[in-house]
């Protein structure tokens, strides 16, 4: 089987997913086209132009299956390259733009959401990495239908629902084969997310202030990509909690990243959006106890005792020895999901 895999915004989690997918099914012939994860507004609308100028030959080939992430404007690409329309199409939603929070620096635009909707419309199969991702997408479509003037109705939702399924991004099996966690005696807290507006930096600051006010002795491991502009609250964290920070930066290798996480007792999420929560899931597989918001995709993965609704509740969970026990995430390994992906690639019904 000849497969074309398109990743239009090849951020870390997307990159790992596609690389592991290709490795898992080496019996197939893969052509993989990717674009770097920057200039989001341009990337989600401009990827057909970029690829047509740089990979025209690859796009003109015949394929049995096309796999496109939801960032790909696959409807436009199929119009530009009719041969792609002859191949079966799987669209994989790592996230959806109908439920993605918009920063104050971004202008409101319907374009990213429409790329998602058109992709889902033309797909033969639509896979979401979580039920939250799926449900928030359809809720967003329904809300959009209510706002648009005419010639659109709820049948759009039912048509896409009929070909949709939930297939999570699995965790690498090697995560579960790492040495035991190297915890120290001092409470160590890991926060492993991109330093951006949608990851709840202000909430992180509030939780740290509460810990400090209780005179808790703790250490901080801060991991994740950094950008030229960061929220003001992040600068405050770096200054006010400098004595607590033992690691602060992006881990350039998986081995370094995993080694840092194995030193933490607790992994904390303060995310304002999370469509699956891979960063936290990885940390838990390495021995951390999760402390996560009681919303988004987290209720699908973690029991109520690991979820909080307020900064005060988060602090109680962080300080609770009982909650430092880890969760069993063996149901999310590639070994567990390999057959599901195999069926997905050959078009076998769920």
KEVEXMI-62154 format. One line per 4 residues: number of its first residue (from 0); their letters; for each residue x, y, z of N, C-alpha, C. Coordinates in nm, 3 decimals. Layout:
<recs>
NUM) a) X/Y/Z/X/Y/Z/X/Y/Z  ...
</recs>
This chain:
<recs>
0) xxxx) 0.085/-0.120/0.000/0.000/0.000/0.000/0.089/0.124/0.000  0.055/0.220/-0.085/0.128/0.346/-0.093/0.050/0.454/-0.017  0.119/0.518/0.078/0.053/0.613/0.167/0.123/0.748/0.159  0.046/0.853/0.147/0.094/0.991/0.157/0.050/1.047/0.292
4) xxxx) 0.147/1.088/0.373/0.117/1.144/0.505/0.152/1.292/0.503  0.055/1.377/0.535/0.072/1.522/0.531/0.057/1.581/0.671  0.160/1.651/0.716/0.156/1.718/0.847/0.191/1.865/0.824  0.089/1.950/0.827/0.107/2.090/0.787/0.165/2.178/0.896
8) xxxx) 0.157/2.135/1.020/0.210/2.212/1.132/0.278/2.111/1.224  0.401/2.075/1.188/0.465/1.956/1.243/0.530/1.983/1.379  0.445/2.021/1.475/0.491/2.047/1.610/0.532/1.915/1.675  0.599/1.922/1.790/0.663/1.805/1.851/0.572/1.682/1.859
12) xxxx) 0.452/1.698/1.915/0.363/1.583/1.933/0.317/1.525/1.799  0.292/1.611/1.700/0.254/1.565/1.567/0.370/1.487/1.502  0.489/1.541/1.521/0.608/1.478/1.463/0.630/1.340/1.521  0.619/1.327/1.653/0.638/1.198/1.718/0.533/1.099/1.672
16) xxxx) 0.410/1.145/1.660/0.300/1.056/1.617/0.326/1.001/1.478  0.361/1.088/1.384/0.380/1.041/1.246/0.504/0.953/1.235  0.610/0.988/1.308/0.732/0.906/1.301/0.706/0.766/1.356  0.635/0.759/1.468/0.607/0.628/1.527/0.511/0.549/1.438
20) xxxx) 0.417/0.617/1.376/0.323/0.550/1.286/0.396/0.487/1.169  0.487/0.561/1.109/0.563/0.509/0.995/0.650/0.391/1.037  0.714/0.401/1.153/0.798/0.291/1.202/0.716/0.165/1.231  0.593/0.187/1.278/0.509/0.073/1.316/0.459/-0.005/1.194
24) xxxx) 0.453/0.062/1.078/0.399/-0.003/0.959/0.496/0.010/0.842  0.613/-0.046/0.861/0.718/-0.037/0.760/0.689/-0.122/0.637  0.587/-0.206/0.644/0.553/-0.288/0.527/0.488/-0.203/0.416  0.448/-0.080/0.450/0.387/0.008/0.351/0.491/0.105/0.295
28) xxxx) 0.460/0.161/0.180/0.547/0.260/0.118/0.496/0.399/0.154  0.577/0.474/0.228/0.535/0.604/0.281/0.601/0.719/0.207  0.522/0.822/0.179/0.573/0.952/0.138/0.524/1.052/0.243  0.616/1.121/0.307/0.580/1.209/0.419/0.620/1.353/0.384
32) xxxx) 0.522/1.443/0.388/0.547/1.585/0.364/0.509/1.663/0.490  0.600/1.749/0.534/0.578/1.825/0.657/0.613/1.972/0.637  0.555/2.056/0.720/0.589/2.197/0.722/0.618/2.236/0.867  0.709/2.331/0.888/0.752/2.365/1.025/0.640/2.432/1.106
36) xxxx) 0.642/2.415/1.239/0.536/2.468/1.325/0.559/2.615/1.361  0.542/2.701/1.264/0.552/2.845/1.289/0.459/2.918/1.194  0.428/3.046/1.224/0.338/3.127/1.142/0.204/3.056/1.121  0.138/3.026/1.232/0.021/2.937/1.229/-0.085/2.982/1.128
40) xxxx) -0.123/3.109/1.132/-0.232/3.155/1.044/-0.198/3.136/0.897  -0.073/3.159/0.862/-0.032/3.137/0.724/-0.024/2.988/0.694  0.029/2.912/0.789/0.052/2.771/0.764/-0.079/2.696/0.736  -0.183/2.723/0.814/-0.307/2.646/0.800/-0.381/2.680/0.671
44) xxxx) -0.359/2.801/0.618/-0.425/2.837/0.491/-0.332/2.823/0.373  -0.200/2.833/0.397/-0.105/2.837/0.286/-0.038/2.707/0.253  -0.068/2.600/0.328/0.007/2.476/0.303/-0.012/2.420/0.162  -0.128/2.434/0.097/-0.136/2.385/-0.042/-0.041/2.460/-0.135
48) xxxx) -0.024/2.591/-0.114/0.068/2.668/-0.197/0.211/2.623/-0.172  0.248/2.613/-0.044/0.385/2.575/-0.009/0.422/2.440/-0.068  0.336/2.343/-0.051/0.367/2.208/-0.100/0.363/2.200/-0.252  0.273/2.274/-0.315/0.266/2.268/-0.462/0.393/2.325/-0.525
52) xxxx) 0.457/2.421/-0.456/0.579/2.482/-0.509/0.703/2.398/-0.480  0.698/2.319/-0.374/0.819/2.245/-0.332/0.809/2.094/-0.352  0.689/2.039/-0.361/0.673/1.894/-0.371/0.565/1.857/-0.474  0.568/1.926/-0.586/0.467/1.903/-0.689/0.472/1.758/-0.739
56) xxxx) 0.591/1.705/-0.758/0.604/1.568/-0.812/0.542/1.466/-0.717  0.569/1.482/-0.588/0.514/1.388/-0.490/0.363/1.393/-0.486  0.307/1.512/-0.501/0.162/1.528/-0.494/0.093/1.474/-0.619  0.166/1.460/-0.727/0.106/1.409/-0.851/0.106/1.257/-0.860
60) xxxx) 0.171/1.191/-0.764/0.174/1.045/-0.768/0.039/0.986/-0.727  0.023/0.858/-0.756/-0.097/0.786/-0.715/-0.073/0.721/-0.578  -0.173/0.731/-0.492/-0.164/0.673/-0.358/-0.290/0.592/-0.329  -0.272/0.493/-0.242/-0.387/0.417/-0.196/-0.456/0.485/-0.079
64) xxxx) -0.377/0.557/0.001/-0.429/0.622/0.121/-0.358/0.755/0.140  -0.434/0.857/0.173/-0.378/0.986/0.215/-0.417/1.007/0.361  -0.317/1.035/0.445/-0.341/1.070/0.585/-0.304/1.216/0.601  -0.398/1.296/0.644/-0.374/1.439/0.663/-0.411/1.479/0.805
68) xxxx) -0.326/1.556/0.870/-0.365/1.612/0.998/-0.466/1.724/0.974  -0.537/1.761/1.078/-0.645/1.859/1.063/-0.596/1.997/1.025  -0.466/2.022/1.035/-0.409/2.150/0.992/-0.396/2.159/0.839  -0.408/2.046/0.773/-0.389/2.042/0.627/-0.516/2.089/0.557
72) xxxx) -0.501/2.180/0.462/-0.614/2.222/0.379/-0.630/2.119/0.268  -0.672/2.000/0.307/-0.674/1.887/0.215/-0.782/1.903/0.108  -0.887/1.977/0.137/-0.990/1.999/0.036/-0.933/2.076/-0.082  -0.853/2.178/-0.053/-0.789/2.254/-0.160/-0.685/2.170/-0.233
76) xxxx) -0.608/2.093/-0.161/-0.506/2.009/-0.224/-0.569/1.908/-0.319  -0.681/1.852/-0.281/-0.748/1.756/-0.369/-0.802/1.824/-0.493  -0.836/1.952/-0.483/-0.878/2.027/-0.601/-0.762/2.056/-0.694  -0.645/2.086/-0.635/-0.526/2.114/-0.715/-0.467/1.987/-0.776
80) xxxx) -0.483/1.876/-0.706/-0.426/1.748/-0.750/-0.536/1.643/-0.751  -0.610/1.632/-0.861/-0.724/1.541/-0.868/-0.690/1.395/-0.836  -0.564/1.355/-0.859/-0.527/1.216/-0.829/-0.539/1.187/-0.680  -0.522/1.288/-0.596/-0.536/1.269/-0.452/-0.680/1.237/-0.414
84) xxxx) -0.773/1.286/-0.495/-0.914/1.261/-0.467/-0.953/1.116/-0.493  -0.868/1.044/-0.568/-0.897/0.903/-0.595/-0.854/0.813/-0.480  -0.770/0.866/-0.391/-0.720/0.785/-0.280/-0.815/0.796/-0.160  -0.819/0.690/-0.081/-0.894/0.696/0.044/-0.829/0.799/0.135
88) xxxx) -0.911/0.874/0.209/-0.859/0.985/0.289/-0.894/0.966/0.437  -0.790/0.967/0.520/-0.803/0.967/0.665/-0.756/1.101/0.717  -0.842/1.173/0.788/-0.803/1.299/0.851/-0.792/1.276/1.001  -0.675/1.310/1.056/-0.650/1.289/1.199/-0.649/1.424/1.272
92) xxxx) -0.735/1.436/1.372/-0.747/1.559/1.450/-0.666/1.548/1.579  -0.548/1.610/1.580/-0.475/1.627/1.706/-0.543/1.735/1.791  -0.605/1.829/1.725/-0.678/1.938/1.789/-0.781/1.988/1.690  -0.869/2.078/1.734/-0.962/2.139/1.639/-0.972/2.287/1.667
96) xxxx) -0.985/2.363/1.561/-0.982/2.509/1.574/-1.114/2.568/1.621  -1.218/2.488/1.630/-1.345/2.538/1.682/-1.345/2.545/1.834  -1.250/2.479/1.899/-1.242/2.481/2.045/-1.109/2.536/2.093  -1.032/2.596/2.002/-0.899/2.644/2.038/-0.909/2.788/2.088
100) xxxx) -0.857/2.818/2.207/-0.865/2.956/2.258/-0.779/3.050/2.176  -0.830/3.167/2.151/-0.761/3.267/2.070/-0.691/3.367/2.161  -0.567/3.399/2.130/-0.494/3.496/2.212/-0.538/3.638/2.177  -0.505/3.731/2.265/-0.542/3.870/2.242/-0.467/3.929/2.123
104) xxxx) -0.352/3.868/2.088/-0.274/3.919/1.976/-0.327/3.871/1.841  -0.416/3.771/1.841/-0.466/3.716/1.716/-0.599/3.780/1.677  -0.618/3.800/1.548/-0.748/3.849/1.502/-0.842/3.730/1.485  -0.968/3.754/1.515/-1.066/3.648/1.502/-1.093/3.621/1.354
108) xxxx) -1.086/3.494/1.317/-1.108/3.456/1.179/-1.175/3.320/1.175  -1.264/3.302/1.082/-1.333/3.175/1.064/-1.250/3.077/0.981  -1.144/3.127/0.917/-1.066/3.045/0.823/-1.012/2.915/0.884  -0.942/2.918/0.999/-0.889/2.792/1.053/-0.999/2.689/1.080
112) xxxx) -1.111/2.735/1.133/-1.222/2.643/1.159/-1.277/2.585/1.030  -1.285/2.665/0.926/-1.337/2.617/0.798/-1.243/2.513/0.736  -1.112/2.531/0.753/-1.018/2.429/0.704/-1.048/2.296/0.770  -1.070/2.298/0.902/-1.107/2.176/0.975/-1.235/2.114/0.922
116) xxxx) -1.335/2.197/0.901/-1.466/2.147/0.858/-1.459/2.088/0.718  -1.395/2.160/0.625/-1.382/2.107/0.489/-1.305/1.975/0.489  -1.200/1.966/0.572/-1.122/1.843/0.578/-1.209/1.727/0.626  -1.289/1.752/0.729/-1.378/1.648/0.780/-1.483/1.609/0.678
120) xxxx) -1.530/1.705/0.599/-1.632/1.677/0.499/-1.580/1.585/0.389  -1.456/1.607/0.344/-1.405/1.529/0.231/-1.342/1.397/0.274  -1.319/1.379/0.404/-1.254/1.257/0.453/-1.345/1.135/0.440  -1.283/1.022/0.420/-1.356/0.895/0.429/-1.368/0.852/0.574
124) xxxx) -1.264/0.882/0.653/-1.264/0.853/0.795/-1.205/0.972/0.869  -1.267/1.008/0.981/-1.218/1.117/1.066/-1.184/1.056/1.201  -1.059/1.073/1.245/-1.016/1.018/1.374/-0.978/1.134/1.466  -1.031/1.130/1.587/-0.999/1.229/1.690/-0.916/1.162/1.799
128) xxxx) -0.822/1.236/1.857/-0.737/1.175/1.958/-0.802/1.163/2.095  -0.920/1.221/2.113/-0.994/1.207/2.240/-1.141/1.234/2.215  -1.223/1.188/2.308/-1.366/1.217/2.299/-1.391/1.365/2.318  -1.311/1.430/2.403/-1.326/1.575/2.422/-1.300/1.649/2.291
132) xxxx) -1.197/1.610/2.219/-1.166/1.671/2.091/-1.283/1.654/1.995  -1.333/1.532/1.986/-1.448/1.503/1.898/-1.569/1.585/1.938  -1.605/1.580/2.066/-1.729/1.645/2.111/-1.720/1.797/2.098  -1.604/1.855/2.130/-1.590/2.001/2.120/-1.592/2.045/1.974
136) xxxx) -1.543/1.960/1.884/-1.550/1.991/1.741/-1.696/1.999/1.696  -1.773/1.898/1.730/-1.913/1.897/1.686/-1.995/2.007/1.755  -1.967/2.035/1.879/-2.034/2.147/1.946/-2.000/2.278/1.877  -1.873/2.292/1.837/-1.832/2.413/1.766/-1.900/2.427/1.632
140) xxxx) -1.913/2.315/1.560/-1.982/2.319/1.431/-2.129/2.358/1.450  -2.193/2.302/1.551/-2.334/2.335/1.577/-2.350/2.483/1.611  -2.260/2.536/1.691/-2.266/2.678/1.726/-2.241/2.766/1.603  -2.151/2.721/1.517/-2.124/2.796/1.395/-2.245/2.795/1.302
144) xxxx) -2.311/2.682/1.292/-2.431/2.673/1.209/-2.536/2.774/1.253  -2.550/2.792/1.385/-2.648/2.887/1.438/-2.615/3.031/1.400  -2.487/3.060/1.376/-2.444/3.197/1.347/-2.449/3.231/1.199  -2.438/3.129/1.114/-2.427/3.156/0.971/-2.564/3.186/0.911
148) xxxx) -2.567/3.266/0.805/-2.695/3.320/0.757/-2.791/3.219/0.693  -2.740/3.132/0.607/-2.832/3.042/0.537/-2.756/2.927/0.471  -2.832/2.837/0.413/-2.780/2.726/0.332/-2.685/2.634/0.410  -2.710/2.616/0.539/-2.634/2.522/0.619/-2.725/2.470/0.729
152) xxxx) -2.712/2.342/0.764/-2.804/2.282/0.860/-2.735/2.170/0.936  -2.800/2.117/1.042/-2.738/2.015/1.127/-2.701/1.885/1.056  -2.752/1.863/0.936/-2.712/1.742/0.863/-2.561/1.736/0.842  -2.496/1.852/0.840/-2.350/1.856/0.827/-2.286/1.779/0.943
156) xxxx) -2.335/1.803/1.065/-2.280/1.736/1.182/-2.302/1.585/1.175  -2.423/1.544/1.146/-2.453/1.401/1.144/-2.374/1.328/1.035  -2.349/1.394/0.923/-2.273/1.331/0.815/-2.129/1.305/0.858  -2.069/1.400/0.930/-1.931/1.382/0.976/-1.926/1.284/1.093
160) xxxx) -2.024/1.292/1.182/-2.028/1.200/1.297/-2.028/1.054/1.252  -2.098/1.026/1.145/-2.114/0.888/1.099/-1.982/0.824/1.058  -1.884/0.904/1.024/-1.754/0.849/0.980/-1.642/0.882/1.078  -1.677/0.919/1.201/-1.578/0.960/1.301/-1.557/0.854/1.406
164) xxxx) -1.436/0.853/1.461/-1.402/0.762/1.570/-1.292/0.825/1.656  -1.275/0.773/1.777/-1.173/0.822/1.868/-1.057/0.723/1.869  -0.940/0.770/1.832/-0.819/0.688/1.830/-0.706/0.773/1.889  -0.669/0.752/2.015/-0.568/0.840/2.077/-0.430/0.823/2.017
168) xxxx) -0.347/0.925/2.038/-0.204/0.912/2.011/-0.147/0.823/2.121  -0.093/0.706/2.088/-0.042/0.618/2.192/0.089/0.669/2.252  0.120/0.617/2.368/0.248/0.643/2.434/0.350/0.539/2.388  0.474/0.583/2.370/0.578/0.489/2.330/0.594/0.379/2.435
172) xxxx) 0.605/0.256/2.390/0.621/0.145/2.482/0.746/0.160/2.568  0.850/0.223/2.512/0.975/0.238/2.586/0.962/0.328/2.708  0.859/0.412/2.712/0.835/0.494/2.831/0.817/0.406/2.954  0.751/0.295/2.936/0.718/0.208/3.047/0.833/0.115/3.084
176) xxxx) 0.941/0.121/3.007/1.058/0.038/3.033/1.173/0.118/3.092  1.149/0.245/3.127/1.252/0.328/3.185/1.284/0.285/3.328  1.403/0.320/3.379/1.437/0.288/3.517/1.338/0.352/3.613  1.330/0.302/3.737/1.238/0.362/3.835/1.265/0.510/3.854
180) xxxx) 1.160/0.583/3.891/1.171/0.727/3.911/1.281/0.758/4.013  1.358/0.863/3.982/1.470/0.903/4.067/1.429/1.019/4.157  1.327/1.000/4.239/1.276/1.106/4.325/1.375/1.138/4.437  1.388/1.267/4.468/1.462/1.309/4.585/1.369/1.324/4.705
184) xxxx) 1.422/1.375/4.814/1.341/1.393/4.935/1.255/1.518/4.930  1.299/1.620/4.856/1.225/1.746/4.849/1.117/1.735/4.742  0.997/1.776/4.775/0.886/1.774/4.680/0.926/1.845/4.551  0.920/1.773/4.441/0.961/1.828/4.311/0.842/1.827/4.216
188) xxxx) 0.818/1.941/4.158/0.701/1.964/4.074/0.746/1.992/3.932  0.693/1.915/3.835/0.725/1.936/3.694/0.610/2.006/3.623  0.643/2.102/3.539/0.547/2.169/3.452/0.608/2.163/3.313  0.549/2.083/3.223/0.614/2.050/3.095/0.525/2.086/2.976
192) xxxx) 0.515/2.215/2.949/0.428/2.263/2.841/0.495/2.379/2.767  0.443/2.410/2.650/0.486/2.530/2.578/0.455/2.653/2.664  0.544/2.749/2.662/0.521/2.871/2.738/0.444/2.968/2.649  0.313/2.949/2.646/0.225/3.032/2.564/0.096/3.061/2.638
196) xxxx) 0.017/3.149/2.580/-0.106/3.198/2.643/-0.205/3.089/2.677  -0.208/2.980/2.598/-0.310/2.877/2.616/-0.271/2.770/2.719  -0.157/2.786/2.784/-0.113/2.686/2.881/-0.129/2.733/3.026  -0.199/2.844/3.047/-0.238/2.881/3.183/-0.125/2.928/3.271
200) xxxx) -0.040/3.017/3.221/0.074/3.064/3.299/0.029/3.138/3.424  -0.078/3.216/3.414/-0.128/3.290/3.531/-0.176/3.195/3.640  -0.241/3.085/3.600/-0.285/2.985/3.698/-0.165/2.917/3.762  -0.063/2.888/3.684/0.059/2.831/3.740/0.118/2.925/3.844
204) xxxx) 0.124/3.052/3.813/0.176/3.151/3.908/0.095/3.151/4.036  -0.038/3.148/4.025/-0.125/3.150/4.143/-0.100/3.028/4.232  -0.081/2.911/4.170/-0.055/2.789/4.246/0.080/2.798/4.317  0.181/2.849/4.248/0.313/2.861/4.310/0.312/2.961/4.425
208) xxxx) 0.239/3.070/4.408/0.228/3.168/4.517/0.162/3.106/4.639  0.059/3.023/4.615/-0.009/2.955/4.726/0.086/2.858/4.796  0.165/2.785/4.721/0.262/2.695/4.782/0.363/2.770/4.866  0.410/2.883/4.812/0.508/2.963/4.884/0.449/3.022/5.011
212) xxxx) 0.323/3.066/5.003/0.258/3.124/5.121/0.244/3.024/5.234  0.239/2.895/5.199/0.229/2.789/5.300/0.366/2.742/5.347  0.471/2.810/5.300/0.609/2.779/5.338/0.647/2.636/5.304  0.600/2.591/5.190/0.632/2.456/5.143/0.771/2.456/5.080
216) xxxx) 0.852/2.360/5.115/0.982/2.342/5.053/0.961/2.259/4.926  0.982/2.318/4.812/0.959/2.247/4.687/1.059/2.290/4.581  1.073/2.206/4.480/1.159/2.233/4.366/1.074/2.235/4.239  1.122/2.309/4.140/1.048/2.326/4.015/1.131/2.277/3.896
220) xxxx) 1.069/2.196/3.812/1.128/2.157/3.684/1.038/2.214/3.576  1.088/2.311/3.502/1.010/2.380/3.399/1.062/2.339/3.262  0.980/2.265/3.189/1.019/2.213/3.058/0.921/2.259/2.952  0.965/2.266/2.829/0.875/2.306/2.721/0.937/2.412/2.633
224) xxxx) 0.883/2.426/2.515/0.938/2.522/2.420/0.916/2.665/2.467  1.013/2.750/2.436/1.006/2.893/2.467/1.007/2.970/2.335  0.945/3.087/2.339/0.935/3.170/2.220/0.985/3.311/2.253  0.998/3.392/2.152/1.052/3.526/2.174/0.966/3.607/2.269
228) xxxx) 0.836/3.593/2.258/0.745/3.661/2.349/0.684/3.560/2.446  0.691/3.593/2.574/0.632/3.506/2.676/0.540/3.590/2.764  0.439/3.530/2.826/0.349/3.605/2.914/0.425/3.670/3.030  0.375/3.783/3.075/0.439/3.855/3.186/0.447/3.767/3.310
232) xxxx) 0.346/3.683/3.332/0.345/3.596/3.449/0.464/3.500/3.448  0.512/3.463/3.329/0.625/3.373/3.322/0.751/3.440/3.376  0.770/3.566/3.339/0.886/3.641/3.389/0.879/3.653/3.541  0.760/3.671/3.593/0.743/3.679/3.738/0.780/3.547/3.804
236) xxxx) 0.739/3.436/3.741/0.773/3.304/3.795/0.924/3.285/3.798  0.991/3.320/3.688/1.136/3.302/3.680/1.208/3.386/3.785  1.153/3.504/3.816/1.218/3.592/3.914/1.183/3.553/4.057  1.054/3.541/4.085/1.008/3.519/4.222/1.040/3.380/4.273
240) xxxx) 1.052/3.282/4.184/1.073/3.144/4.227/1.207/3.089/4.178  1.301/3.178/4.153/1.432/3.136/4.102/1.502/3.039/4.196  1.483/3.056/4.326/1.548/2.968/4.424/1.490/2.827/4.422  1.371/2.812/4.366/1.305/2.681/4.362/1.331/2.608/4.231
244) xxxx) 1.373/2.681/4.128/1.386/2.623/3.993/1.518/2.548/3.980  1.509/2.419/3.947/1.629/2.339/3.925/1.653/2.312/3.776  1.549/2.318/3.698/1.559/2.302/3.553/1.464/2.400/3.487  1.511/2.472/3.386/1.428/2.571/3.320/1.471/2.582/3.174
248) xxxx) 1.403/2.510/3.086/1.438/2.518/2.945/1.381/2.402/2.867  1.401/2.408/2.738/1.353/2.303/2.648/1.456/2.192/2.641  1.413/2.068/2.667/1.502/1.952/2.659/1.522/1.915/2.513  1.644/1.917/2.467/1.672/1.895/2.325/1.663/1.749/2.283
252) xxxx) 1.670/1.656/2.378/1.660/1.515/2.344/1.552/1.450/2.429  1.496/1.340/2.377/1.395/1.266/2.452/1.454/1.210/2.581  1.579/1.164/2.573/1.643/1.104/2.690/1.658/1.207/2.801  1.700/1.328/2.766/1.713/1.435/2.866/1.577/1.473/2.924
256) xxxx) 1.480/1.483/2.839/1.343/1.518/2.881/1.289/1.414/2.979  1.301/1.288/2.943/1.252/1.182/3.030/1.329/1.178/3.162  1.459/1.201/3.156/1.540/1.201/3.278/1.495/1.311/3.374  1.463/1.427/3.320/1.413/1.537/3.404/1.280/1.500/3.469
260) xxxx) 1.189/1.443/3.391/1.058/1.409/3.445/1.066/1.300/3.552  1.161/1.210/3.539/1.174/1.103/3.637/1.218/1.155/3.774  1.266/1.280/3.778/1.308/1.339/3.905/1.192/1.403/3.982  1.076/1.416/3.916/0.962/1.487/3.977/0.867/1.393/4.046
264) xxxx) 0.810/1.439/4.157/0.704/1.365/4.225/0.569/1.389/4.158  0.548/1.514/4.116/0.418/1.556/4.064/0.436/1.624/3.929  0.345/1.597/3.836/0.339/1.672/3.712/0.211/1.755/3.715  0.224/1.883/3.690/0.113/1.977/3.701/0.074/2.029/3.563
268) xxxx) -0.055/2.031/3.537/-0.108/2.100/3.419/-0.195/2.215/3.462  -0.179/2.327/3.393/-0.266/2.444/3.414/-0.329/2.486/3.282  -0.337/2.393/3.188/-0.374/2.424/3.050/-0.515/2.480/3.038  -0.530/2.575/2.948/-0.662/2.629/2.911/-0.721/2.551/2.795
272) xxxx) -0.639/2.476/2.726/-0.689/2.382/2.626/-0.599/2.260/2.629  -0.658/2.145/2.612/-0.582/2.020/2.604/-0.671/1.918/2.537  -0.630/1.875/2.419/-0.714/1.784/2.342/-0.684/1.637/2.370  -0.566/1.608/2.426/-0.540/1.474/2.477/-0.457/1.478/2.604
276) xxxx) -0.354/1.561/2.609/-0.273/1.573/2.730/-0.151/1.482/2.730  -0.084/1.470/2.616/0.029/1.379/2.603/0.144/1.413/2.698  0.170/1.541/2.719/0.282/1.580/2.806/0.263/1.525/2.946  0.143/1.541/3.000/0.114/1.489/3.134/0.116/1.337/3.133
280) xxxx) 0.059/1.277/3.031/0.054/1.130/3.024/0.195/1.071/3.021  0.284/1.133/2.946/0.424/1.088/2.943/0.485/1.092/3.082  0.465/1.203/3.150/0.523/1.220/3.284/0.469/1.114/3.380  0.341/1.085/3.370/0.280/0.984/3.457/0.337/0.846/3.427
284) xxxx) 0.356/0.816/3.300/0.416/0.688/3.263/0.557/0.674/3.320  0.623/0.788/3.343/0.759/0.787/3.397/0.762/0.793/3.549  0.644/0.796/3.613/0.640/0.788/3.758/0.586/0.907/3.832  0.545/1.013/3.761/0.490/1.131/3.828/0.342/1.109/3.863
288) xxxx) 0.298/1.177/3.968/0.156/1.179/4.001/0.093/1.300/3.935  -0.018/1.285/3.862/-0.077/1.398/3.790/-0.162/1.487/3.880  -0.154/1.617/3.855/-0.245/1.715/3.914/-0.293/1.799/3.797  -0.419/1.780/3.758/-0.468/1.836/3.632/-0.603/1.904/3.650
292) xxxx) -0.639/1.998/3.563/-0.771/2.061/3.570/-0.883/1.959/3.550  -0.994/1.984/3.617/-1.110/1.895/3.607/-1.195/1.934/3.487  -1.135/1.928/3.369/-1.203/1.967/3.247/-1.119/1.923/3.128  -1.161/1.967/3.008/-1.090/1.936/2.885/-1.083/1.785/2.866
296) xxxx) -0.969/1.732/2.822/-0.958/1.588/2.797/-0.920/1.509/2.921  -0.883/1.577/3.029/-0.828/1.507/3.145/-0.924/1.409/3.213  -1.054/1.438/3.224/-1.143/1.340/3.287/-1.148/1.204/3.215  -1.111/1.200/3.088/-1.108/1.073/3.015/-0.992/0.984/3.058
300) xxxx) -0.889/1.046/3.117/-0.766/0.975/3.145/-0.743/0.953/3.295  -0.774/1.056/3.377/-0.738/1.053/3.518/-0.862/1.055/3.608  -0.862/0.974/3.714/-0.974/0.971/3.808/-0.993/1.105/3.879  -1.110/1.126/3.942/-1.140/1.254/4.007/-1.036/1.297/4.111
304) xxxx) -0.975/1.203/4.181/-0.880/1.238/4.285/-0.754/1.305/4.238  -0.735/1.312/4.108/-0.617/1.378/4.051/-0.651/1.511/3.983  -0.777/1.551/3.992/-0.822/1.669/3.919/-0.867/1.779/4.014  -0.842/1.904/3.975/-0.876/2.019/4.060/-0.958/2.121/3.983
308) xxxx) -1.030/2.204/4.059/-1.110/2.311/3.999/-1.059/2.449/4.037  -0.982/2.461/4.145/-0.930/2.590/4.192/-0.783/2.575/4.226  -0.709/2.687/4.233/-0.568/2.679/4.274/-0.551/2.614/4.411  -0.645/2.643/4.502/-0.637/2.583/4.634/-0.648/2.432/4.630
312) xxxx) -0.739/2.382/4.546/-0.753/2.237/4.531/-0.628/2.176/4.469  -0.568/2.247/4.376/-0.445/2.198/4.314/-0.335/2.184/4.419  -0.323/2.282/4.506/-0.220/2.278/4.611/-0.244/2.160/4.704  -0.368/2.136/4.741/-0.398/2.022/4.829/-0.357/1.890/4.764
316) xxxx) -0.382/1.877/4.634/-0.344/1.755/4.564/-0.192/1.742/4.556  -0.125/1.853/4.531/0.021/1.851/4.523/0.082/1.806/4.656  0.023/1.853/4.766/0.078/1.824/4.898/0.033/1.691/4.955  -0.063/1.628/4.892/-0.118/1.504/4.945/-0.029/1.385/4.909
320) xxxx) 0.023/1.321/5.008/0.107/1.203/4.983/0.027/1.095/4.910  -0.102/1.085/4.941/-0.187/0.985/4.878/-0.192/1.004/4.727  -0.193/1.131/4.684/-0.206/1.160/4.541/-0.074/1.152/4.467  0.035/1.119/4.538/0.161/1.103/4.468/0.177/0.965/4.407
324) xxxx) 0.078/0.880/4.426/0.079/0.752/4.356/0.049/0.775/4.208  0.109/0.698/4.123/0.087/0.718/3.979/-0.035/0.642/3.931  -0.080/0.678/3.812/-0.194/0.613/3.748/-0.143/0.509/3.648  -0.225/0.410/3.623/-0.191/0.306/3.525/-0.235/0.354/3.386
328) xxxx) -0.138/0.380/3.300/-0.167/0.425/3.164/-0.128/0.319/3.061  -0.119/0.195/3.103/-0.081/0.089/3.011/-0.183/0.070/2.898  -0.304/0.119/2.918/-0.405/0.111/2.813/-0.383/0.207/2.699  -0.278/0.292/2.709/-0.251/0.391/2.604/-0.121/0.361/2.530
332) xxxx) -0.066/0.241/2.544/0.059/0.210/2.476/0.036/0.179/2.328  0.143/0.187/2.249/0.134/0.151/2.108/0.099/0.004/2.093  0.150/-0.078/2.185/0.116/-0.221/2.179/-0.034/-0.242/2.189  -0.099/-0.161/2.274/-0.244/-0.173/2.291/-0.319/-0.124/2.169
336) xxxx) -0.270/-0.022/2.100/-0.345/0.043/1.992/-0.297/0.005/1.852  -0.199/-0.083/1.844/-0.142/-0.116/1.713/-0.246/-0.176/1.619  -0.326/-0.270/1.667/-0.427/-0.332/1.580/-0.531/-0.230/1.535  -0.570/-0.139/1.624/-0.668/-0.035/1.586/-0.613/0.050/1.473
340) xxxx) -0.486/0.088/1.483/-0.424/0.166/1.376/-0.412/0.084/1.248  -0.380/-0.044/1.262/-0.371/-0.131/1.144/-0.503/-0.135/1.070  -0.612/-0.150/1.146/-0.745/-0.151/1.085/-0.779/-0.016/1.023  -0.736/0.091/1.088/-0.763/0.226/1.039/-0.696/0.247/0.904
344) xxxx) -0.573/0.201/0.890/-0.498/0.222/0.766/-0.556/0.144/0.648  -0.610/0.027/0.675/-0.665/-0.053/0.565/-0.813/-0.024/0.541  -0.871/0.063/0.624/-1.010/0.100/0.604/-1.110/0.004/0.661  -1.066/-0.076/0.757/-1.157/-0.172/0.820/-1.252/-0.100/0.914
348) xx) -1.382/-0.128/0.908/-1.479/-0.059/0.995/-1.447/-0.084/1.142  -1.488/0.010/1.225/-1.463/0.001/1.369/-1.540/-0.117/1.429
</recs>
